């Protein structure tokens, strides 16, 4: 009987040890590993892929939201046919999941339509174009067109006290910077 009790106690302790070890080592993979596995790369590499595909320069905002990000990644989604192709830029914080900002850019010919039920407000950009603020799946999204592209700037609504709609408009307006190469 003592041997059975000792064997049971030993087995229980061993099982407990392995469970604790497994839980301690069950940390999520770092973003540097996870994001490349699902097609993300550096912003420069992804934007180069997008520009080569469309043979047109892609202009990104100079400003970012005034919150802290630990990582940024880009991805060119080259899907079957140009209708679903897009460029995606993601800013994230591995310590604060609410610090999540994303830019999606797609050709105007395949733009995502604005649905009235999601629209919160409209703004005029400094270039005269209209920008529409929408709330979609927990994100405040500013949608506007510039050149041949539709831009969607998305920020997690949990940081809407720090990243206001006016902040998103400022970010959108930061695309209009002079191009050094052609002097415009």
Backbone torsions as a table, in degrees:
resi	resn	phi	psi	omega
1	UNK	NA	-40.4	178.3
2	UNK	-60.9	-40.6	-179.8
3	UNK	-63.7	-39.8	179.7
4	UNK	-66.4	-42.9	178.5
5	UNK	-63.5	-43.4	178.2
6	UNK	-64.2	-42.1	178.3
7	UNK	-62.8	-42.7	178.2
8	UNK	-64.0	-45.3	179.0
9	UNK	-62.2	-44.4	178.2
10	UNK	-61.7	-44.9	179.4
11	UNK	-62.5	-42.9	179.9
12	UNK	-63.9	-44.1	178.8
13	UNK	-64.2	-41.3	179.3
14	UNK	-62.9	-44.2	179.6
15	UNK	-62.6	-44.0	178.4
16	UNK	-61.3	-43.9	178.6
17	UNK	-59.0	-47.4	-179.2
18	UNK	-65.6	-35.8	177.3
19	UNK	-66.1	-44.9	178.7
20	UNK	-63.5	-42.2	179.3
21	UNK	-63.2	-43.3	-179.4
22	UNK	-65.1	-42.5	179.5
23	UNK	-65.5	-42.0	-179.6
24	UNK	-64.7	-32.0	-178.9
25	UNK	-96.9	7.3	-179.0
26	UNK	-94.1	46.1	178.2
27	UNK	-80.5	145.2	176.9
28	UNK	-64.4	148.7	178.2
29	UNK	-63.7	146.7	178.2
30	UNK	-64.2	151.9	-178.5
31	UNK	-55.7	-31.4	-179.7
32	UNK	-62.3	-21.3	178.4
33	UNK	-97.6	-44.8	-174.9
34	UNK	-64.4	-51.0	-173.7
35	UNK	-63.1	-44.8	176.1
36	UNK	-61.1	-30.7	178.6
37	UNK	-64.7	-24.1	179.4
38	UNK	-108.6	23.6	170.2
39	UNK	98.6	0.4	178.6
40	UNK	-82.3	152.6	175.6
41	UNK	-144.2	-165.5	177.4
42	UNK	-66.3	155.9	179.8
43	UNK	-61.2	-41.5	-179.5
44	UNK	-62.6	-46.5	-179.3
45	UNK	-63.6	-43.6	-179.4
46	UNK	-67.3	-41.0	179.0
47	UNK	-67.9	-34.9	175.2
48	UNK	-62.4	-41.7	176.8
49	UNK	-59.6	-44.5	-179.7
50	UNK	-63.1	-47.5	-179.1
51	UNK	-63.7	-41.0	178.8
52	UNK	-65.6	-38.0	179.9
53	UNK	-64.3	-45.7	-177.0
54	UNK	-94.3	-6.8	-178.9
55	UNK	51.9	45.7	-179.6
56	UNK	-150.9	144.8	179.9
57	UNK	-69.4	136.5	177.2
58	UNK	-104.4	125.0	178.1
59	UNK	-104.6	129.1	179.9
60	UNK	-109.9	155.0	176.7
61	UNK	-62.0	145.2	175.7
62	UNK	-80.4	-28.8	-177.5
63	UNK	-94.5	155.5	172.2
64	UNK	-128.2	163.2	178.1
65	UNK	-58.3	149.6	-177.2
66	UNK	-81.8	53.3	174.5
67	UNK	-131.9	166.6	-173.5
68	UNK	-88.6	131.8	174.8
69	UNK	-120.1	145.1	177.4
70	UNK	-103.2	-20.0	-176.5
71	UNK	-143.7	153.5	165.9
72	UNK	-143.2	144.7	-177.6
73	UNK	-140.7	154.5	175.5
74	UNK	-125.5	157.4	178.0
75	UNK	-153.0	131.8	171.2
76	UNK	-98.8	115.9	179.5
77	UNK	-90.9	94.2	-179.2
78	UNK	-96.7	90.4	-175.5
79	UNK	-97.2	174.3	179.3
80	UNK	-57.3	115.3	-179.5
81	UNK	77.7	148.3	-176.6
82	UNK	-69.6	-14.2	-174.7
83	UNK	-62.7	-24.7	-178.6
84	UNK	-115.0	6.4	179.4
85	UNK	-69.7	142.3	178.7
86	UNK	-158.9	162.7	173.9
87	UNK	-109.8	137.6	-178.6
88	UNK	-130.6	130.7	177.0
89	UNK	-123.4	124.6	-176.0
90	UNK	-120.3	131.4	172.1
91	UNK	-114.6	128.2	-178.2
92	UNK	-137.6	166.1	176.4
93	UNK	-130.3	119.6	-176.7
94	UNK	-72.9	-7.0	177.9
95	UNK	-106.9	-14.4	-177.2
96	UNK	-142.5	97.0	-174.4
97	UNK	-62.6	-23.3	178.6
98	UNK	-71.9	-18.7	176.3
99	UNK	-82.1	77.5	-175.8
100	UNK	-133.3	116.4	-177.0
101	UNK	-129.9	138.9	-177.1
102	UNK	-140.7	142.5	172.8
103	UNK	-118.8	126.0	172.9
104	UNK	-115.2	134.7	179.0
105	UNK	-131.6	132.8	178.2
106	UNK	-143.4	160.1	177.7
107	UNK	-62.7	145.0	179.2
108	UNK	-57.5	-35.1	-177.9
109	UNK	-62.9	-18.6	178.1
110	UNK	-124.5	32.4	-176.8
111	UNK	-66.4	156.6	176.6
112	UNK	-85.4	126.4	-178.6
113	UNK	-68.9	148.9	177.8
114	UNK	-86.6	130.2	178.1
115	UNK	-102.1	126.5	-174.0
116	UNK	-54.9	-33.1	-176.3
117	UNK	-67.2	-17.3	179.5
118	UNK	-97.8	-12.0	-173.7
119	UNK	-72.6	130.3	177.5
120	UNK	-104.9	-36.3	-174.5
121	UNK	-168.3	167.2	172.8
122	UNK	-129.6	152.2	-178.7
123	UNK	-137.0	154.5	173.5
124	UNK	-101.0	127.8	176.4
125	UNK	-80.9	164.3	-176.9
126	UNK	-66.6	-17.8	176.4
127	UNK	-88.5	3.9	178.2
128	UNK	92.7	-12.0	178.6
129	UNK	-73.2	155.3	177.5
130	UNK	-92.2	140.7	174.3
131	UNK	-118.6	137.2	-178.1
132	UNK	-112.3	127.6	176.6
133	UNK	-95.0	128.2	179.4
134	UNK	-130.1	160.5	172.4
135	UNK	-114.4	116.2	-178.1
136	UNK	-132.8	120.2	174.8
137	UNK	45.6	52.6	175.7
138	UNK	79.4	9.4	179.1
139	UNK	-123.6	142.4	166.3
140	UNK	-88.1	126.9	-173.1
141	UNK	-124.6	123.0	174.9
142	UNK	-101.4	119.8	-176.4
143	UNK	-114.0	131.5	178.1
144	UNK	-155.4	166.4	178.5
145	UNK	-116.5	143.9	177.4
146	UNK	-150.3	125.7	-176.3
147	UNK	61.5	-129.8	-179.9
148	UNK	-96.8	14.1	-172.4
149	UNK	-120.7	151.2	167.1
150	UNK	-104.7	127.0	178.8
151	UNK	-106.7	140.7	173.2
152	UNK	-130.2	112.1	177.5
153	UNK	-99.3	117.1	-175.2
154	UNK	-117.8	131.6	177.6
155	UNK	-130.9	138.7	178.7
156	UNK	-57.0	130.3	-176.2
157	UNK	-65.9	-17.0	179.1
158	UNK	-66.3	-16.2	177.9
159	UNK	-110.6	21.4	-176.7
160	UNK	-65.7	-16.9	175.0
161	UNK	-74.6	-24.2	179.1
162	UNK	-99.6	-31.3	-179.6
163	UNK	-118.1	91.2	-176.9
164	UNK	-81.5	168.3	174.0
165	UNK	-56.7	-36.7	178.8
166	UNK	-64.6	-34.8	175.9
167	UNK	-63.9	-43.1	177.8
168	UNK	-62.7	-36.9	177.0
169	UNK	-65.0	-42.1	176.6
170	UNK	-59.6	-41.6	178.5
171	UNK	-63.5	-44.7	178.1
172	UNK	-60.5	-42.1	179.2
173	UNK	-67.5	-20.6	-179.3
174	UNK	-73.8	-4.6	174.9
175	UNK	-72.9	-30.5	-176.9
176	UNK	-80.1	71.6	176.3
177	UNK	-114.6	153.8	-177.8
178	UNK	-63.6	139.3	175.9
179	UNK	-87.8	117.3	-175.4
180	UNK	-64.8	-34.6	-175.9
181	UNK	-66.2	-43.3	-176.4
182	UNK	-108.5	1.6	174.5
183	UNK	75.7	7.1	-178.9
184	UNK	-85.2	NA	NA
